Amino acid sequence: MPATRNSAPSPRSARTPAALPEIRPFRLGDKEVVFSHLDRMFFPEKGYTKAEVLTYYLEIAPYLLPHIKDRPLTLERWPEGVEDGSFFQKDASAYFPEWIKTFPVERKDHQKIVHYPLVEDAADLLYLVNQGTLTFHTWLSRVGEWDHPDIMVLDVDPPDDAPEAVGGGAQAEAARPTDAGEAQQTPFRLAAEVAVILREQLQAAGFDPVVKTSGKRGLHLAFRLAGHLDYSDARAELADIFLQAVKKHPRLLTTEIRKNKRDSRVYLDALRMAAGATIVPPYVVRPTPTATVSMPLTWTELEKLSDGREFTIKTAPTRVAKLGDLWAALSG
């Protein structure tokens, strides 16, 4: 069961969103979050402040919370903004308020118990964002059955040597040469091609995956598991799915662990299906210059999307309010 733990550069002036005035703490029941350094420049290229990141997470909380509730978290913290260094945090700080619940896990070397933070509501979420957390990384299982993943996620990233189009982002043009007569591919379109192949493979196995952008160059596919598999069995099932896909598309896909053996093919990694391994849930902010977010898509959208980095903290709330949570089937 979760345990309760008792626990830069000078920012330039910027408008503080009215939703989060400096003098007004956020209260939810007995919880209170007092915000600090709201004018700190978190995304200098776009001029977005910490206050705007907090405002985004407050707006997106009803859609994000079902995906991270009861899942142990690793926090990716950027206290001074995306140009000033970061660190990953698994063990909740002693100064976190006692209402931030944690999930204790003994390290493999038996030398320490790690108290993974949990987010149960908007107050927990905003407190951790106020501490500089930009990206939340979640387990594939929940604390009630921590050794049985309830979702399976396939991470589709273009190879490191896939050339980026000049300018990148949504303005990127074709950059990767393909066979004669074919259109050139951007790294994102390569990832989209692989995602469609994996979808077909999953559907043949009886699954119906959903898809989202990673918030960077890649894509994530996911589907629900019945909960009867432990991590070892789920990893074996995923490895078999990947093996079948590689057999059909050996020039495009590989399960080769060694990078120097991949030959610019997209790597399919079943080893990430393991206790303690994490994924980026939908709607979280990524530490990119333009404040991108990981965004669920329809498969029809994916056919035409040129780059997954067009979704940002400024565009995402309106989109999600209109379309709803396209990953809702995975959050129950």
N, C-alpha and C positions, 0 to 999 in steps of 0.2 A: 504494500500500500504506500502511497505517497507520504513522505514525512514532512513535518512543518519545521522549517529551519529558522532559528532566531538569528535571527541573524544581526605651442600652436601660434598659428598666426592670429593677429588681432582681427576679430570679425569686423567686417564693414557694416555700416548701418543698413538696415533693411526693414521693410514693412513687416510687422508682426500680425499674422492673421487674427481677425477678431475672435475666432473660435477659441483661441488659447491666449488670453491676455496674461501678462506676467503676474498680475496680482490675484488671479482667480485659480485656485487649485481645482483639480478634477476630483470629484467625490463620487463614490459608489458604495452605498451601505456604510460600513465602518472603515472603508479604505479611503485614503486621501493621497493624491499625487501632487506634489508641489513642483512646478516646472522651473527650469533654470536655463540660463544662457540661450534664450529663445532667438536672439539675433545672430547666433553663431552661424557662419557660412558653411553649410554642409556640402553643397554642390556649387562650387565657385563658377564653373563654366556656365551654368544656367542661372546663377544668382539665387538659389533656393536655400533657405535657412532651416535651422533645426525646427523652428516653429512650423514650417510648412511640411516637414516630414511628420511631425506629431499630428498635425491636422489631417494629413493623408491617412495615417493609421487609425485615427478616430473615425473617419468617414468609412473606411474599409472594414473596420472591426466586425460588423455583423456577418460579413462574408468570410473573413479570415479565421475568426475564432473557432468555428466548427472543425477546421482542418488542423488546428494545433492543440486544441483542448485535450488534456490527458496524455499528451505525447511528450516524453523527455526532450529537452531543447538544448542545442548548442547555440550560443549567442555569438554573432559576428559583430563586434563593436568597433565603431569608428568615432571615438569621443570628440575629435576635433574636425571631423569632416573627411570626405573621401580622398583628399590630397595630403593627409597628415598621419597616415599609419593606422593599423588596425590590429586586433588580436581576437582569437577565438576563446570563448569561455564556456566550459562545461560545468564547473563547480560553482554553485551560487556563492556570492560574496557574503561575508559575515554581516555586512551592513545592510543587506537587503531587508526590507520590513518582514516581520514574522508572518504576515498574510501571504507572502509569496511562497507557495508550497513547493516542495522539492521531492525528487524520487531518488532514493539512495541506491547506488550500485557499487559493489566492491570491485576494485581494479583487479586485472588479471594477476598482478604480482602480489596481491593480498596486502599491499602496503598502505592502502588508503581507501576510504569510501568517498565516492564522488556523488555530490548532491546536485543532480540535474534540476535546473529550474523548470517550473511548469507555469503555463498561462491558462487561467480559468475564466477570465473576464477582461473587460476593457481596461480596468484599473491596473491589472497585472501587465497587460500589454503596454500601456502608456508609460508605466513606471520603467520598464526595461528599455523602451525607446528613449526615454528621457536620460537614461544612463549611457546613451550612445549606440544602442543596438540598431543597426540598419537592417540586417538580414537574420531571420530566424531559420534554423535548420532543425528539422524534426526527425524523430525515429519513425520507422515504418510500422511500429506497434504502439499500443497504448499501455498505460501502467497496469491496468487490470490483468492483461495477458501479455506481459512484456516480451515473452519468448515466442509469441505467435503473431507474426505480421498480419495485419488486416488489409493491407494494400500492397500491390507490387508496382514498382516504378521502373521504367526503362529510360535511361539517360542517353540521349542521342546528341553527341557533340561532334562537330566537324573536326577532322584531324588538325593538329597544331600547324602543319605546313600548308593547310588550305589557305590560299592568299586572300586577304581582305581587300575588298574593292576600295578604291580611293574615296575617302570621305566616310565610309562605313555607314552604319545606321540605315534608316529608311531610304536614304538617298543613294545607297550602294547600287552599283551597276554590275553586270556580269563580270566575273573575274577569274574563274577557274576553267581552263581549257578542257573540253571533253572530246569525244570521238568526232571525226570529220562529219560535218553536216548537222551536228547537234548544237543547240544553244549553249553558251557558256553558263557556268553555275557560280553563284555566290556560295560561301560556306553555309548560309542559312538554307538556301534552296537544296543543297546537298543533304542537309539534315532533314528537310521536309521529304525528300525522296526516300530516305531511309525510314522515316516515320511511317510512310504509307506502306512500305514493304512489311514492316513489323506489324502494322495493323492487320494486314491480310493474314500474316502468320498467326496472330493471336485469335482472329476470328475463326480461322480453321481449327484452332484448339478449343473453341467454345467461349472465348472471352470477348468483351466489347469495350475496348480501351477508349479513354478520353485523352486529349492532348492539350499541352500548354507550352508557351514559350518559357525558356529558362530565365529570361531577363537579360541574357547575354547572347551568344551566337547559336545556342542549341535549342533542343526541344525535349520535353518530358512526356512520355506516355504512361498511363496508369490504369489499373483496374482493381476491383475489389477481390479479396481472397475470402474464402469461407471461414477462415480462422482455425481450421483443424490442422494446418501445416505448421511445423516449427520452422525456424530459419533455415536449417539444413535442407529440409524437404523442399521449401520454397525456392532455395537457391538452385537445387538440382533441376526443378521444373523450369526455372528461368534459363538455366544453362542449356537445356534441351531445346527450348524455343529458339535461342540464339544459334545453336548448332544447325538447326534446320534452315534458318534464314541464311546463314553463311554458305551452306551447301547449294542453295539456289542462286546466291549472288556473291560468288567468291571474289570477284574483282572489286566489289563495292564494300563488302563487310568482312570483319575479322574478329576472332576472339583471342588473338595473339597478345599475350601480356607485354612482351618486349616491344618497345616503340620502334626499334630499328628493323623489326620484322613486319611492320604493318603496311609499309609501302603506300602511304597516303589513303589507306582504307579507313572506314569508320569503325572504331573499336566498340564492341558490345561487351560490357563488363558485368557478368553475373555475380562476381565476388562482392559487389556492393550490397547484395541481399544478405545482410548479417546483423546480428544484434549490436546496437551501438552505431551502426552506419546511419547516415542522415541523408535527407533530401531537402530540397527547397520547396516549401509549400506554395500554393498559388497565392498571388497578391502581395508577396513580400517585396520589399525594395532591394535592389541590387546596387552595389557600390560602383556604378558606372558614371562617367562624366555627366550624362543626361538624366540621371535619376530614373532609370528604367525599373519596371516591375515584372514579375513573372505572371503571365496572363493566360488564362484558359481560352481556347479557341474552339470553334466548330471545325469539323474536317473540311467543310466547304470553304471556310475562310483560309485555311492552310493552303489550299490549292493556288490562291492568288497572292498570298502575303509575300512581299519581297524581303522583309527583314523583321525579326521579332522584337527589335528594340524600339519600335515606334510607340510602345505603351509605357507611359511614365506616371509619376505621382500626380501630374496635372490632368492627364487624359483618362486614367483608369477609373476614377470614381463615377464619372458620368456614364461610361460604357457599362460598368457593372450594374449600376442602378437601372439601366435600360434593359440589359440582357439577363440579369440575375447571375447566379453562380452556376456556371457551366460544369463545374466539378462537384455539384451538390450530392450526386449519387455516391461519392466517396467519403463524405463527411459524417455519415450516420454511424 
